[in-house]
Amino acid sequence: PYDGYQFKGKVMATISRGKLVYTDDSLVIARSEVTKQSHG
């Protein structure tokens, strides 16, 4: 369901085939936020 999904906000990340490709310097923050949201 996250195929080609794009996150917009403080951190910009693109999910490709279940893989997260971050395009921001805040990888740690993005990982924490995305993981929490995706884990819900």
VMD Tcl script that builds the backbone (N, CA, C; Angstrom):
set m [mol new atoms 120]
animate dup $m
set s [atomselect $m all]
$s set {name element resname resid chain x y z} {
  {N N PRO 1 A 0.830 -1.218 0.000}
  {CA C PRO 1 A 0.000 0.000 0.000}
  {C C PRO 1 A 0.857 1.257 0.000}
  {N N TYR 2 A 2.114 1.111 0.402}
  {CA C TYR 2 A 3.002 2.272 0.446}
  {C C TYR 2 A 3.809 2.409 -0.841}
  {N N ASP 3 A 3.392 1.691 -1.882}
  {CA C ASP 3 A 4.140 1.739 -3.136}
  {C C ASP 3 A 4.071 3.137 -3.746}
  {N N GLY 4 A 5.208 3.797 -3.842}
  {CA C GLY 4 A 5.247 5.113 -4.455}
  {C C GLY 4 A 4.651 6.183 -3.572}
  {N N TYR 5 A 4.469 5.888 -2.287}
  {CA C TYR 5 A 3.910 6.870 -1.364}
  {C C TYR 5 A 4.982 7.882 -0.986}
  {N N GLN 6 A 4.580 9.145 -0.848}
  {CA C GLN 6 A 5.535 10.196 -0.506}
  {C C GLN 6 A 5.122 10.908 0.771}
  {N N PHE 7 A 6.067 11.084 1.682}
  {CA C PHE 7 A 5.799 11.804 2.922}
  {C C PHE 7 A 6.206 13.262 2.758}
  {N N LYS 8 A 5.294 14.168 3.109}
  {CA C LYS 8 A 5.622 15.595 2.991}
  {C C LYS 8 A 5.556 16.238 4.367}
  {N N GLY 9 A 6.547 17.061 4.683}
  {CA C GLY 9 A 6.582 17.716 5.985}
  {C C GLY 9 A 8.012 18.053 6.362}
  {N N LYS 10 A 8.305 17.928 7.642}
  {CA C LYS 10 A 9.657 18.225 8.102}
  {C C LYS 10 A 10.654 17.345 7.373}
  {N N VAL 11 A 10.289 16.106 7.202}
  {CA C VAL 11 A 11.188 15.161 6.536}
  {C C VAL 11 A 10.514 14.598 5.295}
  {N N MET 12 A 11.243 14.562 4.206}
  {CA C MET 12 A 10.686 14.046 2.954}
  {C C MET 12 A 11.241 12.651 2.694}
  {N N ALA 13 A 10.364 11.672 2.686}
  {CA C ALA 13 A 10.807 10.293 2.452}
  {C C ALA 13 A 9.928 9.639 1.399}
  {N N THR 14 A 10.520 8.824 0.579}
  {CA C THR 14 A 9.761 8.134 -0.457}
  {C C THR 14 A 9.859 6.624 -0.252}
  {N N ILE 15 A 8.718 5.983 -0.152}
  {CA C ILE 15 A 8.718 4.528 0.054}
  {C C ILE 15 A 8.670 3.810 -1.292}
  {N N SER 16 A 9.613 2.919 -1.503}
  {CA C SER 16 A 9.657 2.172 -2.752}
  {C C SER 16 A 9.699 0.682 -2.461}
  {N N ARG 17 A 8.631 -0.020 -2.799}
  {CA C ARG 17 A 8.578 -1.471 -2.578}
  {C C ARG 17 A 8.858 -1.822 -1.118}
  {N N GLY 18 A 8.322 -1.030 -0.192}
  {CA C GLY 18 A 8.536 -1.314 1.225}
  {C C GLY 18 A 9.850 -0.769 1.746}
  {N N LYS 19 A 10.594 -0.065 0.889}
  {CA C LYS 19 A 11.869 0.498 1.329}
  {C C LYS 19 A 11.731 2.008 1.474}
  {N N LEU 20 A 12.321 2.544 2.511}
  {CA C LEU 20 A 12.237 3.982 2.761}
  {C C LEU 20 A 13.480 4.686 2.228}
  {N N VAL 21 A 13.265 5.638 1.343}
  {CA C VAL 21 A 14.392 6.396 0.788}
  {C C VAL 21 A 14.269 7.843 1.261}
  {N N TYR 22 A 15.093 8.208 2.223}
  {CA C TYR 22 A 15.020 9.549 2.783}
  {C C TYR 22 A 15.758 10.557 1.901}
  {N N THR 23 A 15.160 11.723 1.739}
  {CA C THR 23 A 15.807 12.768 0.951}
  {C C THR 23 A 16.019 13.987 1.843}
  {N N ASP 24 A 16.283 13.736 3.128}
  {CA C ASP 24 A 16.483 14.828 4.078}
  {C C ASP 24 A 17.653 14.481 4.989}
  {N N ASP 25 A 18.169 15.482 5.701}
  {CA C ASP 25 A 19.302 15.238 6.588}
  {C C ASP 25 A 18.858 14.633 7.913}
  {N N SER 26 A 17.555 14.716 8.196}
  {CA C SER 26 A 17.053 14.207 9.476}
  {C C SER 26 A 16.578 12.775 9.324}
  {N N LEU 27 A 17.513 11.874 9.027}
  {CA C LEU 27 A 17.133 10.474 8.842}
  {C C LEU 27 A 16.660 9.870 10.158}
  {N N VAL 28 A 17.344 10.188 11.233}
  {CA C VAL 28 A 16.998 9.618 12.540}
  {C C VAL 28 A 15.580 10.019 12.930}
  {N N ILE 29 A 15.271 11.317 12.830}
  {CA C ILE 29 A 13.938 11.807 13.201}
  {C C ILE 29 A 12.888 11.174 12.297}
  {N N ALA 30 A 13.169 11.144 11.016}
  {CA C ALA 30 A 12.211 10.588 10.057}
  {C C ALA 30 A 11.946 9.128 10.396}
  {N N ARG 31 A 12.985 8.388 10.677}
  {CA C ARG 31 A 12.843 6.975 10.977}
  {C C ARG 31 A 11.953 6.798 12.209}
  {N N SER 32 A 12.196 7.599 13.232}
  {CA C SER 32 A 11.422 7.488 14.460}
  {C C SER 32 A 9.951 7.804 14.192}
  {N N GLU 33 A 9.691 8.899 13.493}
  {CA C GLU 33 A 8.305 9.309 13.229}
  {C C GLU 33 A 7.611 8.308 12.319}
  {N N VAL 34 A 8.256 7.938 11.242}
  {CA C VAL 34 A 7.648 7.005 10.284}
  {C C VAL 34 A 7.403 5.652 10.941}
  {N N THR 35 A 8.371 5.200 11.718}
  {CA C THR 35 A 8.231 3.895 12.376}
  {C C THR 35 A 7.039 3.907 13.320}
  {N N LYS 36 A 6.887 4.980 14.078}
  {CA C LYS 36 A 5.776 5.063 15.026}
  {C C LYS 36 A 4.448 5.066 14.284}
  {N N GLN 37 A 4.366 5.858 13.217}
  {CA C GLN 37 A 3.122 5.957 12.456}
  {C C GLN 37 A 2.812 4.636 11.763}
  {N N SER 38 A 3.828 4.028 11.187}
  {CA C SER 38 A 3.615 2.790 10.427}
  {C C SER 38 A 3.333 1.630 11.378}
  {N N HIS 39 A 3.848 1.720 12.598}
  {CA C HIS 39 A 3.670 0.640 13.568}
  {C C HIS 39 A 2.269 0.662 14.161}
  {N N GLY 40 A 1.591 1.805 14.054}
  {CA C GLY 40 A 0.250 1.927 14.623}
  {C C GLY 40 A -0.647 1.060 13.838}
}
mol reanalyze $m
mol bondsrecalc $m
mol representation Tube
mol addrep $m
